Amino acid sequence: MIALGGAPTLRDCYFQGNTAQKGGALAAFGGAQVTLENCVFEGNQLTDGLMANTGGTMHVENSTLIMNGGAISGSMLANRGGGLFGQGADVRLSHVTVSGNNSYSDGGGVLVSEGSLSLDGCLISGNSVTSGSCAGAGCANGAVTVRNSRFTGNTGANMGGGFMGTGVSGVVENNLCDGNQAGNAGGLVCLGEGALVVRNNIVIGNEGYGILAGGVEISIAHNNVWNNTPANYMGNSDGPGDLSLDPLFVDLAAGDLGLAQFSPCVDAGQQDAAYLDPDGSRADMGPLGGPGADFVAPAYVTGAAVTDLGGGQVRVSWDASPEENISHYVVYRDSAAVFVPAPNLAVAMVDHPGTAFVDTPPHDCYYLVAAIDDAGHSGGYSQRVDSGGGGGTSSVGEAPRALAITGVVPNPFNPTTRVRFDLPRTGQVSLRVYDMRGHMVRELVSGQLEAGSHDVVWNGRDKHGRDAAAGVYFARLSSADGDRTVKMVLAK
């Protein structure tokens, strides 16, 4: 098929075993806008792999291709763009499988040059490049929007096994790159020309390094980069909020990309009020996180609270999930206000529909609760609550302009108060309480926090769990932006 201008739409069509010099099955020129709905392309190819022959299945030149659903597979004998090649094109693929395609030079699966490429919920798997780069999918000198997609089992000779963007601007977020191979940067290549955001991705088990990223205006943060060889990063280092941990999928081999109980990627994406999971919680890392995800996890737990029962005991309670397939709830506990839930921090598993757990904490602690469904998917975490009866929350809106302690409420207090503070940027933060002699009484926060507004409770006890004496104290907030101090009065 050739489209010379116009705006044809094809639905539920099957293209197999076709041959051409450009676009074995479909070619679009002259400003055409081609829309494909649930169409399947299989085993199409070019006459040979000469330099001028591009797009084993599709060649899109100075035109637009919109493809929703369907598949592109088994194409070969293209010099560039084994499955699809775009030149000056706008290519938008949504929930498309691109698999088992090959090119001689660049772009085993999909390659767009000097245009724009959008991949949404796509599977890019088992594509290969004989002697070039960009085995899976990529864009050179253009704009990219790549979300909620998986790049797996793609193999390239030179650079870029999974996704490769060079000289690009745009966003690459909430994707999974796993089991790809290349001579360099087997997982993810993102080299920016203009503003480029790379966040919330999981890059694991790739050969030839995990991530190669760079550019004057690139922002790379909150990615989980783990178990890549010979190293996780090539020429760059980890960004703010990056992890290097087993993501703990429910069943990666079977294609269940949901995050399992104890996964460090739950609620671990970059905080952004405009980019939340479908249930309104902080975005998860990986292809099932973010607002456009095919969300399979339970909704986050609401109504978390702590009640002091006396005698050193507290009751942690929460609202029962209204979903029918809930198996149980996991209760996590730590002495730090900011912590990453892990198996060693799980203090209880409460079968649904139970909504409470009685604990005897060894010291003042913070709690989070998550729901787990029958398939093993973990939902987002509850609001953080503490054994002093308070809690802490973080704003995900626009970052404050300056480091500040914005309030101590109440003040004077007896025995509990809440310290509120603003962070203009993500980084290492400490919040400590000192007495009049300058001795540290209690460390309330120690670790990395996101930019935003935060609060934390001090229950009037020292670091040993003993009641502090009445008097004047100072809360000191410290970060790379400086120190801020405020006076507090504990009245008894």
C-alpha positions as CSV (number, residue, x, y, z in Angstrom):
1,M,0.0,0.0,0.0
2,I,1.2,3.5,-0.8
3,A,-0.4,6.7,0.6
4,L,0.5,9.9,-1.4
5,G,-1.2,12.5,0.8
6,G,-4.7,12.0,2.1
7,A,-5.8,10.6,5.4
8,P,-6.7,6.9,5.0
9,T,-7.8,4.7,7.9
10,L,-7.4,0.9,8.0
11,R,-9.0,-1.3,10.6
12,D,-8.4,-5.0,11.4
13,C,-6.2,-5.6,8.3
14,Y,-3.5,-8.3,7.8
15,F,-0.4,-7.7,5.7
16,Q,1.9,-10.7,5.1
17,G,4.8,-11.5,2.9
18,N,4.9,-8.3,0.8
19,T,8.1,-7.0,-0.8
20,A,9.2,-3.5,-1.8
21,Q,12.3,-1.2,-1.9
22,K,10.8,1.2,0.7
23,G,8.2,-0.1,3.1
24,G,7.7,-3.7,2.4
25,A,3.9,-3.5,3.2
26,L,3.1,0.3,3.5
27,A,4.7,3.5,2.4
28,A,3.5,7.1,3.1
29,F,4.7,10.3,1.4
30,G,3.6,13.8,0.7
31,G,2.1,14.8,4.0
32,A,-0.2,11.7,4.3
33,Q,-1.8,10.9,7.6
34,V,-2.3,7.1,7.9
35,T,-4.3,5.7,10.8
36,L,-4.1,1.9,11.6
37,E,-6.5,0.3,14.0
38,N,-5.6,-3.2,15.2
39,C,-3.7,-4.1,12.0
40,V,-1.1,-6.9,11.9
41,F,2.0,-6.9,9.7
42,E,4.0,-10.1,9.5
43,G,6.9,-11.3,7.4
44,N,7.1,-8.3,5.1
45,Q,10.6,-7.3,3.7
46,L,12.6,-5.3,1.2
47,T,14.2,-6.4,-2.0
48,D,17.7,-6.1,-0.4
49,G,19.6,-4.2,2.3
50,L,21.0,-1.4,0.1
51,M,21.6,1.9,1.8
52,A,18.6,3.5,0.2
53,N,16.2,0.7,1.2
54,T,14.5,1.6,4.5
55,G,11.5,0.4,6.5
56,G,11.2,-3.4,6.2
57,T,7.4,-3.2,6.9
58,M,6.7,0.6,6.8
59,H,8.4,3.7,5.4
60,V,6.9,7.0,6.5
61,E,8.4,10.1,4.9
62,N,7.3,13.7,5.8
63,S,4.0,12.2,6.8
64,T,2.1,11.0,10.0
65,L,1.5,7.4,11.1
66,I,-0.9,6.7,13.9
67,M,-1.1,3.0,14.9
68,N,-3.3,1.8,17.7
69,G,-3.0,-1.9,18.6
70,G,-1.7,-4.6,16.3
71,A,1.7,-5.8,15.6
72,I,4.8,-5.5,13.3
73,S,6.9,-8.6,13.2
74,G,9.3,-10.7,11.1
75,S,10.6,-8.0,8.7
76,M,14.0,-8.2,7.2
77,L,16.4,-6.9,4.5
78,A,16.1,-3.3,5.5
79,N,19.2,-1.1,5.8
80,R,17.5,1.0,8.4
81,G,14.3,0.6,10.3
82,G,13.7,-3.2,10.2
83,G,10.1,-2.9,11.2
84,L,9.4,0.8,10.6
85,F,11.5,3.8,9.4
86,G,10.4,7.4,9.5
87,Q,12.1,10.3,7.8
88,G,10.9,13.7,8.9
89,A,7.8,11.8,10.1
90,D,5.4,12.0,13.1
91,V,5.1,8.3,14.3
92,R,2.7,7.5,17.1
93,L,2.4,3.9,18.3
94,S,0.0,2.9,21.1
95,H,-0.2,-0.6,22.5
96,V,1.7,-2.0,19.5
97,T,4.0,-5.1,19.6
98,V,7.1,-4.7,17.5
99,S,9.0,-8.0,17.5
100,G,11.5,-10.2,15.6
101,N,12.5,-7.6,13.0
102,N,16.0,-7.0,11.7
103,S,18.0,-4.3,9.9
104,Y,21.5,-4.3,8.7
105,S,22.5,-0.8,9.8
106,D,20.3,1.0,12.4
107,G,16.9,0.6,14.0
108,G,16.1,-3.1,14.2
109,G,12.5,-2.5,15.3
110,V,11.7,1.2,14.8
111,L,13.8,4.2,13.8
112,V,12.6,7.8,13.2
113,S,15.1,10.4,11.9
114,E,14.5,14.1,12.1
115,G,10.9,13.7,13.2
116,S,9.0,12.7,16.3
117,L,8.4,9.3,17.9
118,S,5.7,8.4,20.5
119,L,5.5,5.0,22.1
120,D,2.8,4.4,24.6
121,G,2.2,1.0,26.2
122,C,4.2,-0.8,23.5
123,L,6.2,-4.0,23.6
124,I,9.5,-3.9,21.6
125,S,11.0,-7.3,21.8
126,G,13.5,-9.6,20.0
127,N,14.5,-7.1,17.3
128,S,18.1,-7.0,16.1
129,V,20.7,-5.0,14.2
130,T,23.4,-6.8,12.2
131,S,26.2,-4.3,12.3
132,G,24.7,-0.9,13.5
133,S,23.0,0.6,16.5
134,C,19.5,1.0,18.0
135,A,18.3,-2.6,18.1
136,G,14.9,-2.0,19.6
137,A,13.5,1.4,18.9
138,G,14.8,4.9,18.7
139,C,14.8,8.5,17.4
140,A,17.7,10.6,16.0
141,N,17.5,14.4,16.0
142,G,13.8,14.8,17.0
143,A,11.3,14.7,19.8
144,V,10.3,11.7,21.8
145,T,7.4,10.7,24.1
146,V,8.1,7.2,25.4
147,R,5.9,5.9,28.2
148,N,4.7,2.7,29.8
149,S,6.6,0.5,27.3
150,R,8.8,-2.5,27.5
151,F,12.0,-3.1,25.6
152,T,13.3,-6.7,26.0
153,G,15.5,-9.2,24.3
154,N,16.7,-6.8,21.6
155,T,20.3,-7.2,20.3
156,G,22.6,-4.7,18.6
157,A,26.2,-4.7,17.5
158,N,27.2,-1.2,18.5
159,M,25.1,1.0,20.7
160,G,21.6,0.9,22.1
161,G,20.0,-2.4,22.8
162,G,16.6,-1.3,24.1
163,F,15.7,2.3,23.4
164,M,18.1,4.8,21.9
165,G,17.4,8.6,21.5
166,T,20.2,10.8,20.2
167,G,19.9,14.5,19.8
168,V,16.4,14.3,21.2
169,S,14.1,16.3,23.5
170,G,11.0,15.2,25.3
171,V,10.2,12.5,27.9
172,V,11.2,8.9,28.6
173,E,9.3,7.7,31.6
174,N,7.9,4.7,33.3
175,N,9.4,2.1,30.9
176,L,11.1,-1.3,31.4
177,C,14.4,-2.1,29.6
178,D,15.4,-5.7,30.4
179,G,17.5,-8.4,28.9
180,N,18.8,-6.3,25.9
181,Q,22.3,-6.5,24.5
182,A,24.7,-4.1,22.7
183,G,28.3,-3.4,22.5
184,N,27.7,-0.2,24.5
185,A,24.6,0.9,26.5
186,G,22.6,-2.3,26.0
187,G,19.6,-0.9,28.0
188,L,18.8,2.8,27.5
189,V,20.5,5.6,25.6
190,C,19.2,9.1,26.1
191,L,21.4,11.9,24.7
192,G,19.5,15.2,24.8
193,E,19.4,18.1,22.5
194,G,17.1,20.4,24.4
195,A,15.0,19.6,27.5
196,L,14.9,15.8,28.1
197,V,13.3,14.1,31.1
198,V,14.3,10.5,31.9
199,R,12.5,9.3,35.0
200,N,10.7,6.4,36.7
201,N,12.2,3.8,34.4
202,I,13.4,0.3,35.4
203,V,16.6,-0.8,33.6
204,I,17.7,-4.3,34.6
205,G,19.7,-7.2,33.3
206,N,21.1,-5.6,30.1
207,E,24.5,-6.4,28.6
208,G,26.8,-3.6,27.6
209,Y,25.9,-1.3,30.5
210,G,22.5,-0.1,31.6
211,I,22.1,3.6,30.9
212,L,24.0,6.1,28.9
213,A,22.6,9.6,29.4
214,G,23.8,13.1,28.8
215,G,22.9,16.6,27.6
216,V,22.9,20.1,28.9
217,E,19.2,20.1,29.7
218,I,18.7,16.5,30.6
219,S,16.9,15.6,33.9
220,I,17.5,12.0,34.9
221,A,16.1,10.9,38.3
222,H,14.2,8.1,40.1
223,N,15.2,5.3,37.9
224,N,15.9,1.7,39.1
225,V,19.1,0.6,37.4
226,W,20.2,-2.8,38.6
227,N,22.1,-5.9,37.6
228,N,23.4,-4.6,34.2
229,T,26.9,-5.7,33.0
230,P,29.6,-4.6,33.1
231,A,28.1,-1.7,35.1
232,N,24.8,0.1,35.5
233,Y,25.9,3.4,34.1
234,M,28.1,4.3,31.2
235,G,29.8,7.7,31.3
236,N,27.2,9.1,33.8
237,S,26.3,8.4,37.4
238,D,23.0,7.8,39.2
239,G,20.6,10.6,39.5
240,P,18.5,11.9,42.5
241,G,16.2,9.2,43.7
242,D,17.8,6.4,41.6
243,L,17.8,2.9,43.0
244,S,19.9,-0.2,42.3
245,L,17.6,-3.0,43.7
246,D,15.7,-6.0,42.4
247,P,12.4,-4.5,41.4
248,L,10.5,-7.6,42.5
249,F,8.0,-8.0,39.7
250,V,5.1,-10.4,40.3
251,D,6.2,-12.7,37.4
252,L,8.5,-11.1,34.8
253,A,8.9,-14.4,32.9
254,A,5.2,-14.7,32.4
255,G,4.8,-11.0,31.5
256,D,3.1,-9.9,34.7
257,L,5.0,-6.6,35.3
258,G,3.1,-5.7,38.4
259,L,5.1,-4.8,41.5
260,A,5.1,-7.5,44.2
261,Q,5.0,-7.3,47.9
262,F,8.2,-5.6,49.2
263,S,9.0,-4.0,45.8
264,P,11.3,-1.0,46.3
265,C,9.7,0.6,43.2
266,V,6.2,1.1,44.7
267,D,5.6,4.9,45.2
268,A,9.2,5.5,44.2
269,G,8.8,7.6,41.1
270,Q,9.6,11.3,41.0
271,Q,7.1,13.3,43.0
272,D,5.0,15.3,40.6
273,A,1.4,16.5,41.3
274,A,0.6,16.3,37.6
275,Y,2.0,12.8,37.2
276,L,0.4,10.4,39.6
277,D,-0.7,6.8,39.5
278,P,-4.3,6.3,38.4
279,D,-5.4,5.9,42.0
280,G,-3.9,9.3,42.9
281,S,-0.9,8.0,44.7
282,R,2.7,8.9,43.9
283,A,3.8,7.2,40.7
284,D,5.4,3.8,40.8
285,M,8.5,3.1,38.8
286,G,8.2,0.9,35.7
287,P,5.7,0.4,32.9
288,L,2.6,0.0,35.2
289,G,3.1,3.4,36.9
290,G,2.1,6.9,36.0
291,P,-1.3,8.3,34.9
292,G,-1.4,6.4,31.6
293,A,-0.6,3.0,33.0
294,D,-2.7,-0.1,32.7
295,F,-3.0,-0.1,36.4
296,V,-3.3,-3.5,38.0
297,A,-2.3,-2.8,41.6
298,P,-4.8,-2.2,44.5
299,A,-5.5,1.4,45.4
300,Y,-3.4,2.9,48.1
301,V,-4.5,2.4,51.7
302,T,-6.5,5.3,53.3
303,G,-7.4,6.2,56.9
304,A,-4.1,5.1,58.5
305,A,-3.9,6.1,62.2
306,V,-2.1,5.2,65.4
307,T,-3.8,5.0,68.8
308,D,-1.8,4.9,72.1
309,L,-3.2,2.0,74.1
310,G,-1.0,2.6,77.1
311,G,1.6,0.2,78.6
312,G,3.9,0.8,75.6
313,Q,1.3,-0.6,73.1
314,V,-0.1,1.2,70.1
315,R,-2.8,0.2,67.6
316,V,-2.2,0.8,63.9
317,S,-5.4,1.0,62.0
318,W,-6.6,1.8,58.4
319,D,-9.7,1.7,56.2
320,A,-10.6,-1.6,54.6
321,S,-10.1,-1.7,50.8
322,P,-13.4,-1.7,48.9
323,E,-11.8,-4.0,46.2
324,E,-12.9,-7.6,46.1
325,N,-9.6,-9.3,45.4
326,I,-7.5,-8.1,48.4
327,S,-5.5,-10.8,50.1
328,H,-3.9,-9.0,53.0
329,Y,-2.2,-5.9,54.2
330,V,1.5,-5.4,55.1
331,V,2.5,-3.1,58.0
332,Y,6.0,-1.6,57.8
333,R,7.8,0.0,60.7
334,D,11.0,2.0,61.1
335,S,12.5,4.5,63.4
336,A,13.3,6.9,60.6
337,A,10.6,9.3,59.3
338,V,11.7,8.6,55.7
339,F,12.3,5.0,54.8
340,V,12.0,2.5,52.0
341,P,9.8,-0.4,52.9
342,A,11.6,-3.7,52.8
343,P,11.1,-7.3,54.1
344,N,13.1,-6.7,57.2
345,L,10.8,-3.7,58.1
346,A,7.6,-5.6,57.7
347,V,6.2,-6.2,61.2
348,A,2.8,-7.6,60.4
349,M,0.7,-9.2,57.7
350,V,-3.0,-8.8,58.4
351,D,-5.5,-10.8,56.4
352,H,-8.2,-8.9,54.7
353,P,-10.8,-7.6,55.8
354,G,-8.8,-7.0,59.0
355,T,-7.9,-3.4,59.5
356,A,-5.8,-3.2,62.7
357,F,-2.5,-4.4,64.3
358,V,-1.4,-4.0,67.9
359,D,2.3,-3.3,68.2
360,T,4.8,-2.9,71.1
361,P,7.4,-0.7,69.4
362,P,10.9,-0.7,71.0
363,H,11.1,3.1,70.5
364,D,9.2,5.8,68.7
365,C,8.4,4.5,65.2
366,Y,6.8,5.4,61.9
367,Y,4.4,3.1,60.1
368,L,3.2,2.6,56.5
369,V,0.5,0.1,55.3
370,A,0.1,-1.4,51.8
371,A,-2.6,-3.7,50.4
372,I,-1.7,-6.9,48.5
373,D,-4.2,-8.5,46.0
374,D,-4.7,-12.2,45.3
375,A,-2.3,-12.1,42.4
376,G,0.5,-10.6,44.5
377,H,0.4,-7.0,43.3
378,S,1.3,-4.4,45.9
379,G,-0.7,-1.2,46.2
380,G,0.7,2.2,47.2
381,Y,1.5,3.1,50.7
382,S,-0.8,4.8,53.3
383,Q,0.0,8.2,54.8
384,R,3.0,7.8,57.1
385,V,1.9,7.8,60.8
386,D,3.9,7.5,64.0
387,S,3.7,6.0,67.4
388,G,3.5,9.5,68.9
389,G,0.1,9.8,67.3
390,G,1.1,12.1,64.4
391,G,2.1,11.7,60.9
392,G,4.1,13.3,58.1
393,T,3.2,14.2,54.5
394,S,5.0,15.5,51.5
395,S,3.6,17.9,49.0
396,V,4.1,16.9,45.4
397,G,3.3,20.4,44.0
398,E,5.7,23.1,42.8
399,A,8.9,23.2,44.7
400,P,9.4,26.0,47.3
401,R,11.8,28.8,46.4
402,A,13.9,28.6,49.5
403,L,14.9,26.4,52.4
404,A,12.8,27.3,55.4
405,I,11.2,26.0,58.6
406,T,7.6,27.3,58.0
407,G,6.1,26.5,61.3
408,V,6.1,24.7,64.7
409,V,2.5,23.8,65.7
410,P,1.6,24.1,68.5
411,N,4.4,26.1,70.1
412,P,4.6,26.0,73.1
413,F,3.6,22.4,73.2
414,N,3.0,19.4,75.6
415,P,4.1,16.8,74.7
416,T,3.8,16.7,70.9
417,T,4.4,19.3,68.1
418,R,4.7,19.3,64.4
419,V,7.6,20.9,62.5
420,R,6.9,22.0,59.0
421,F,9.6,22.8,56.5
422,D,10.2,23.6,52.8
423,L,13.0,22.2,50.6
424,P,13.7,23.9,47.3
425,R,15.4,20.9,45.8
426,T,15.8,17.2,46.3
427,G,18.8,16.2,48.5
428,Q,20.2,15.0,51.8
429,V,18.4,16.6,54.7
430,S,18.7,16.4,58.5
431,L,16.3,17.8,61.1
432,R,17.6,17.7,64.6
433,V,16.4,18.9,68.0
434,Y,19.0,20.5,70.3
435,D,18.7,21.7,73.9
436,M,20.0,25.1,75.3
437,R,23.5,23.7,75.8
438,G,23.8,22.6,72.1
439,H,23.4,18.9,72.8
440,M,21.5,16.9,70.3
441,V,18.3,15.6,71.8
442,R,16.6,13.9,68.9
443,E,17.2,13.4,65.1
444,L,13.8,13.6,63.4
445,V,14.9,13.3,59.8
446,S,18.1,12.0,58.2
447,G,18.2,11.0,54.6
448,Q,17.2,12.1,51.1
449,L,13.9,14.0,50.7
450,E,12.2,15.3,47.6
451,A,11.8,19.0,46.9
452,G,8.6,20.2,48.4
453,S,6.8,20.9,51.7
454,H,7.2,18.4,54.5
455,D,6.3,18.0,58.1
456,V,7.4,15.7,60.9
457,V,6.2,15.2,64.5
458,W,8.3,15.4,67.6
459,N,6.6,13.7,70.6
460,G,8.8,15.4,73.2
461,R,11.1,12.4,73.8
462,D,14.9,12.1,73.4
463,K,16.8,9.7,71.3
464,H,16.6,7.1,74.0
465,G,12.8,7.3,74.2
466,R,12.8,9.2,77.5
467,D,10.6,12.2,78.1
468,A,12.5,15.5,77.5
469,A,12.5,18.0,80.3
470,A,10.4,21.2,80.0
471,G,12.3,24.1,78.5
472,V,13.6,25.7,75.4
473,Y,14.7,23.6,72.4
474,F,15.9,24.4,68.9
475,A,15.0,22.6,65.7
476,R,17.8,22.8,63.1
477,L,17.1,22.0,59.5
478,S,20.3,21.3,57.4
479,S,20.7,20.7,53.7
480,A,23.0,21.7,50.8
481,D,21.2,25.0,50.8
482,G,22.2,25.9,54.3
483,D,20.9,25.7,57.9
484,R,17.7,27.0,59.4
485,T,16.8,27.1,63.1
486,V,13.7,27.8,65.1
487,K,13.0,27.9,68.8
488,M,10.5,25.6,70.4
489,V,9.1,25.6,74.0
490,L,8.2,22.3,75.7
491,A,5.8,23.3,78.5
492,K,4.8,20.9,81.3
